[in-house]
Amino acid sequence: MISKLLHTGVIAASLIAAPAFAGEPRGTNDMGIVVERAIGKVLVVETTGRTVLGEVEGLGDLSHAAAVFSRDGRYAYVFGRDGGLSKVDILTNTLVKRVMQAGNSIGGSISQDGTLIAVQNYEPGGVKIFDAVTLEQLADIPATYGEGGARSKVVGLADAPGKRFVWTLYEAGEIWVADMADPKNPQVRKFKNAGKQPYDGLITPDGRWYIAGLFGEDGLALLDLWNLDKGVQRILDGYGKGDPALPVFKMPHLRGWGFADGKMFLPAIGRHEVLVVDVKTWKEVGRVPVKGQPVFVMPRPDGRQVWVNFALPDNGFMQVIDVPSLSVQKTLEPGPGVLHFEFTPRGETVWVSVRDQDRVKIYDTGTLDEVSQFKADKPSGILFTARANKIGL
């Protein structure tokens, strides 16, 4: 019966639980949100029973939405492409507050202690800092560079230990590190000549290394956050040397890079490959041929598998890489428009957004079989509260 209702485009009533506040108190550790990008709304979900708990609307343009969670997992801070910053209570399914802080925003981060929200902006280029409780703006850090004082797009924003934030300047080719010990007086250290067009960045799970991908050249920029005086190092220089350049249909997302078995798995820009790097030496140790241009390359929490989705024209497929053998274990075809996926905290299932079918599909990561699905309007980002306990997410 549930299957029949799903295929008619109606969510079965049994899949929607009562609001969390209506009955017994509940924790938030198995909760999360699914972004419905076309209608400015998020679904509130829980992964234990795989149900939709409610929805929150009025969040603006979510065409490139991201979110972070408060330390207790109760609040999701949703960053809209229109510059909106929304604080959502996922226990009561309510929009607590929304502020318009820029004209074009591309994501954000939350500080190590959970007190500050940072937002990275394309227009006007820079980073703004907000109080996590009130959303009061505390600081504005314009991304100005060069003698003319032009402003660069900001990308790759991540939280770092020591109440710091790190980000890159796309046009300027710089990496900035901001110490937010005094939120109203941030101390910013700037690293110039980081590389051509750094388009995204991530911090390793231990919080030590910040890595920026470079769109304008083959290679990566590496910054040791334990020793900033060493400056920016270059790694994987010329990894595509000698190969014909392919058109890039969608920018890979570095925040989806995976660390497993002492190695880093990352998408090769414009190539049908996943690069494998030894994290002790930062040297390439292998490549895995895949079906298309990788977008997200993410490991199962135990590191035994790495899952990959792709840009057009292969965005209806996913592949599962077996880490010990560095080979593709299986090719899946969830449906057209696979935009994002997220593992449950211990990795027994993975939730996949299939935009063009208006579905979220759930796979068992052991059998690689689909075990459930539900309706969502043009779903994109799937984000679980377990992110609240991880550096750089």
C-alpha positions in Angstrom: 0.0 0.0 0.0 2.8 2.4 0.9 4.5 1.6 -2.4 1.3 2.3 -4.3 0.9 5.7 -2.6 4.5 6.6 -3.3 4.1 5.9 -7.0 1.0 8.1 -7.2 3.1 11.0 -5.8 1.5 11.1 -2.4 3.4 10.6 0.9 1.6 7.9 2.9 0.2 9.4 6.1 2.1 6.7 8.1 5.4 8.1 6.8 4.7 11.5 8.5 5.1 11.4 12.2 3.5 13.9 14.6 5.7 17.0 15.5 8.4 16.0 17.9 7.0 18.4 20.6 3.5 17.0 20.5 4.3 13.8 22.5 7.2 12.5 24.5 10.5 14.5 24.4 12.9 13.1 21.9 16.6 13.5 21.1 17.9 15.0 17.8 20.8 12.6 17.1 18.9 10.7 14.4 17.4 13.7 12.8 18.2 15.9 9.8 16.8 18.0 6.9 16.2 17.5 3.2 16.3 20.6 1.1 13.5 21.1 -1.3 15.4 23.5 -3.5 12.7 24.8 -5.9 10.1 25.8 -3.2 12.2 27.3 -0.4 11.4 24.6 2.1 13.1 21.8 4.1 11.7 18.5 5.2 12.6 17.5 8.8 13.4 13.8 8.9 14.5 11.0 11.2 16.7 8.1 10.2 15.7 5.4 12.8 12.2 4.9 11.3 13.0 6.7 8.0 10.1 9.1 8.4 9.3 12.7 7.6 8.6 14.6 10.8 7.5 17.8 9.3 8.4 20.7 7.1 9.5 24.3 7.4 8.9 26.8 4.5 9.7 30.4 3.8 13.5 29.9 3.4 13.9 31.8 0.2 16.1 30.7 -2.7 17.6 27.2 -1.9 19.0 26.5 -5.3 22.5 26.0 -3.7 21.5 25.6 -0.1 23.7 24.3 2.7 23.2 24.0 6.5 25.0 23.5 9.7 23.7 22.4 13.1 23.9 23.8 16.6 25.8 21.7 19.2 22.7 20.2 20.6 21.3 19.4 17.1 18.1 21.3 17.7 18.7 24.2 15.3 19.6 24.1 11.6 21.2 27.2 10.2 20.2 27.2 6.5 22.2 29.3 4.0 20.2 30.4 0.9 21.6 31.4 -2.4 19.7 34.7 -2.1 21.8 35.8 0.9 19.3 34.6 3.5 20.4 33.1 6.7 17.6 31.1 8.4 17.6 29.5 11.9 15.2 26.5 11.9 14.0 24.6 15.0 13.8 21.0 13.9 12.0 19.9 17.0 9.1 22.3 16.6 9.3 22.5 12.8 9.4 26.3 12.9 11.4 29.1 11.4 12.9 30.9 14.4 14.5 33.8 12.5 15.6 34.8 9.1 18.0 37.6 8.1 19.0 38.8 4.6 22.7 39.4 5.0 24.0 39.6 1.4 22.9 39.5 -2.3 24.4 36.1 -3.2 25.6 33.6 -0.7 27.1 30.2 -1.1 27.2 28.5 2.3 28.5 28.9 5.8 30.0 27.4 8.9 29.6 27.2 12.7 32.4 27.9 15.2 34.1 25.2 17.3 32.2 26.3 20.4 28.9 26.7 18.6 28.5 30.4 19.4 29.2 31.9 16.0 27.8 31.5 12.5 29.9 32.5 9.5 28.5 33.1 6.0 30.5 33.2 2.8 29.3 35.5 0.1 29.7 36.0 -3.6 28.1 39.4 -3.6 29.3 41.5 -2.0 32.4 39.2 -1.6 33.3 38.6 1.9 32.5 36.8 5.2 30.0 37.9 7.8 29.9 36.7 11.4 26.6 36.3 13.4 25.7 35.4 17.0 24.3 31.8 16.8 21.5 32.6 19.3 20.2 36.0 18.1 21.6 36.1 14.5 22.9 39.6 15.4 25.7 40.5 13.0 29.0 40.8 14.9 31.6 41.3 12.1 31.9 42.0 8.4 35.1 40.9 6.7 35.2 42.2 3.1 37.3 40.0 0.7 39.2 42.9 -0.8 42.5 42.3 -2.7 44.9 44.1 -4.9 45.7 47.8 -5.2 42.3 48.7 -6.5 40.5 47.1 -3.6 38.3 44.8 -5.7 36.2 42.2 -3.9 36.5 38.6 -4.5 34.0 35.8 -4.3 34.5 33.8 -1.1 34.4 30.0 -1.2 35.6 27.0 0.8 34.6 28.4 4.3 35.3 26.0 7.1 35.5 26.1 10.9 38.8 25.2 12.4 39.9 24.5 16.0 40.7 27.5 18.2 37.6 29.4 17.2 38.9 30.1 13.8 37.4 30.1 10.3 39.3 29.5 7.0 38.3 30.4 3.5 39.6 31.1 0.0 39.2 34.0 -2.4 38.4 32.8 -5.9 39.5 35.7 -8.0 42.4 36.7 -5.7 43.9 33.3 -5.3 44.3 33.7 -1.6 43.5 31.7 1.6 42.5 33.7 4.8 42.5 32.4 8.4 40.4 34.4 10.9 40.9 34.1 14.7 37.5 34.9 16.2 38.5 35.0 19.9 37.0 38.5 19.9 34.1 38.2 17.5 33.8 41.9 17.0 37.5 42.3 16.2 38.6 39.4 14.1 42.3 38.9 13.5 42.8 37.8 9.9 46.0 36.3 8.4 46.2 36.3 4.6 48.1 33.9 2.4 48.6 35.2 -1.1 49.6 33.3 -4.2 47.8 30.1 -3.1 47.0 29.1 -6.6 44.8 30.1 -9.6 41.1 30.2 -8.9 40.7 28.2 -5.6 37.1 27.1 -6.0 36.4 25.2 -2.7 38.2 23.9 0.4 38.0 21.5 3.2 39.6 20.7 6.6 40.8 17.2 7.4 38.8 15.4 10.1 41.5 16.1 12.7 41.3 19.9 12.0 45.0 20.2 11.1 45.1 20.6 7.3 43.2 23.0 5.1 43.1 22.0 1.4 41.9 24.1 -1.4 41.1 22.8 -4.9 42.3 24.9 -7.8 40.1 25.3 -10.9 42.6 27.4 -12.9 45.4 24.8 -12.7 46.1 21.2 -11.9 47.0 20.8 -8.3 45.9 21.6 -4.7 46.9 24.2 -2.1 47.7 22.8 1.4 47.9 24.9 4.6 49.1 23.5 7.9 46.9 25.1 10.6 49.2 23.9 13.3 52.1 25.9 11.8 50.8 28.8 9.7 54.4 30.2 9.4 55.1 27.4 6.9 52.7 29.1 4.5 50.8 27.4 1.6 52.3 24.3 0.0 51.4 22.9 -3.4 50.5 19.2 -3.8 49.5 17.1 -6.8 51.0 19.6 -9.2 50.1 18.7 -12.8 48.0 15.7 -12.0 46.4 16.0 -15.4 49.6 16.7 -17.3 49.6 15.2 -20.8 45.9 14.5 -20.8 43.5 16.5 -23.0 41.3 18.9 -21.0 37.6 18.0 -20.9 34.8 20.5 -20.4 33.7 20.8 -16.7 29.9 20.2 -16.5 29.7 20.8 -12.7 32.2 21.9 -10.1 33.2 19.1 -7.8 32.5 19.7 -4.1 35.5 19.4 -1.9 33.5 19.2 1.3 32.5 15.8 0.1 36.1 14.5 -0.2 36.7 11.3 1.7 39.4 10.1 4.1 39.6 6.3 4.4 42.4 3.8 5.1 45.0 6.5 5.5 44.2 7.9 2.1 42.3 10.9 0.7 39.8 10.3 -2.2 39.0 13.3 -4.3 37.5 14.2 -7.7 39.8 15.0 -10.6 38.4 18.2 -12.2 36.9 17.5 -15.6 38.1 13.9 -15.6 36.5 10.5 -15.2 38.7 9.6 -12.3 38.9 9.6 -8.5 42.4 10.5 -7.3 43.9 8.6 -4.3 46.4 10.4 -2.1 48.5 9.2 0.8 47.7 11.6 3.7 51.2 11.2 5.3 53.1 12.2 2.2 50.4 14.0 0.2 51.6 12.1 -2.8 49.3 10.4 -5.3 49.2 6.7 -4.9 46.4 5.7 -7.3 43.5 6.6 -9.5 40.1 4.9 -9.8 38.5 5.1 -13.3 34.8 6.0 -12.9 31.7 6.4 -15.1 31.7 10.2 -15.3 33.0 13.5 -13.9 32.8 13.1 -10.1 31.0 15.7 -8.0 30.8 14.2 -4.5 33.3 11.6 -3.4 32.3 10.5 0.1 33.4 7.5 2.3 31.0 5.4 4.3 31.7 6.3 8.0 33.8 3.1 8.5 35.9 3.8 5.5 35.3 0.5 3.8 33.5 2.1 0.8 33.6 5.4 -1.1 30.5 6.5 -2.9 30.6 8.8 -6.0 28.0 10.7 -7.9 28.5 12.5 -11.2 27.9 15.6 -13.3 25.9 15.6 -16.5 25.4 13.5 -18.6 25.9 10.8 -16.0 24.0 12.4 -13.1 21.6 9.5 -12.9 24.3 7.1 -11.7 26.3 6.4 -8.6 29.3 4.1 -8.1 30.6 2.4 -5.0 34.4 2.1 -4.7 35.8 -0.8 -2.7 38.7 0.9 -0.7 41.0 -2.1 -0.2 41.1 -3.0 -3.9 40.6 0.6 -5.2 38.1 -0.6 -7.8 34.4 0.0 -8.5 32.3 -2.5 -6.6 29.0 -1.7 -8.2 27.2 0.9 -10.4 23.8 2.1 -9.2 21.2 4.0 -11.2 18.9 5.8 -8.7 17.4 8.1 -11.4 18.1 11.3 -13.2 19.4 14.3 -11.2 21.3 12.7 -8.3 22.4 15.9 -6.5 23.6 14.8 -3.1 23.8 11.9 -0.6 24.4 11.5 3.1 25.2 8.5 5.2 23.5 7.8 8.4 25.9 8.4 11.3 27.1 4.8 11.5 26.8 4.2 7.8 24.3 1.3 7.6 22.3 3.3 5.0 22.8 6.2 2.6 20.1 8.6 1.6 20.2 9.9 -2.0 18.4 12.9 -3.5 17.0 12.2 -7.0 15.8 15.6 -8.1 14.2 14.8 -11.4 12.1 12.0 -9.8 11.1 14.1 -6.8 12.3 11.3 -4.6 14.7 10.6 -1.8 15.9 7.0 -2.1 17.5 5.0 0.7 20.1 2.3 0.1 21.5 -0.4 2.4 25.3 0.0 2.2 25.9 -3.7 2.9 23.6 -5.2 0.2 23.6 -2.1 -2.0 19.9 -2.5 -2.4 17.3 0.2 -2.2 15.3 -0.3 1.0 12.9 2.7 1.0 12.0 6.0 -0.7 9.7 9.0 -0.1 8.5 12.0 -2.1 10.3 15.3 -1.9 10.0 18.3 -4.2 13.2 18.7 -6.2 15.4 17.5 -3.3 19.0 18.5 -3.2 21.0 18.7 0.1 20.5 16.0 2.7 22.1 16.9 6.0 21.9 15.0 9.3 22.6 16.4 12.8 25.6 14.2 13.2 27.4 16.9 11.3 27.3 19.0 14.5 30.0 16.8 16.0 32.4 17.0 13.1 35.1 19.6 12.3 34.7 21.4 9.0 31.1 20.5 8.4 
